[in-house]
Amino acid sequence: MTGRCGMAAAYAFELLTEFTALKDRLRTCQTEARAHLPADLQPGRLDLDALRG
């Protein structure tokens, strides 16, 4: 997720959102990888608590 391809980071992050039992880890991942994520997946824009699960 920390490579140069933002699209790859977005796909990897979106895949991880399916594991809603790991929301705390996903939140950390979202924060750490924010420089590589598109705007709609940024902390403050995507509410991880609203995800199904």
C-alpha positions, 0 to 999 in steps of 0.5 A: 500500500505504500508503493507509488501506485495510488490505484493499487493502494486504493484497491488494497484498502478497499479489499481490507474494508471487507474485514470489518472485524479488524476496524482498528487495524484498518483505521491505523492502515488508513492513517498510515497510508493516507498519502497514497490513498485517493481523497474518498478513502482518506481519514475524515472522508470515509467513516469506517464505523459506517461500514457493514459488519 
